[in-house]
């Protein structure tokens, strides 16, 4: 049952931001950039597992992953000057995320 509550809460937040992006894309982008999902996931994780050490490791992983995940957005900055279409931009962003995953894996092992 708790799983479905978590799905519902996460779904509402994402759906709201997606809906809001049609009227206020800048505000919606700001809301998505907030660590709302992380705040909720950290609470859910601790509540579900009651393990401070795992929660701290989870949080460290998030801290490292956030800047690494920005790699996805890089092609969007170069799309207009290079005349790239959406699917090419998106594919390059996903490819950069894959590279970012291995960077994250390396960095998390350092800490």
Buried (B, 14 or more C-beta within 10 A) or exposed (E): EEEEEBEEEBEEBEEEBEEBBEEEEEEBEEBBEEEBBBEBBBEBBBEEEEEEEEBEEBBEBBBBBEEBBEBBEEBBEEBEEEEBEEEEBBEBBEEBBEEBBEBBEEBBEEE
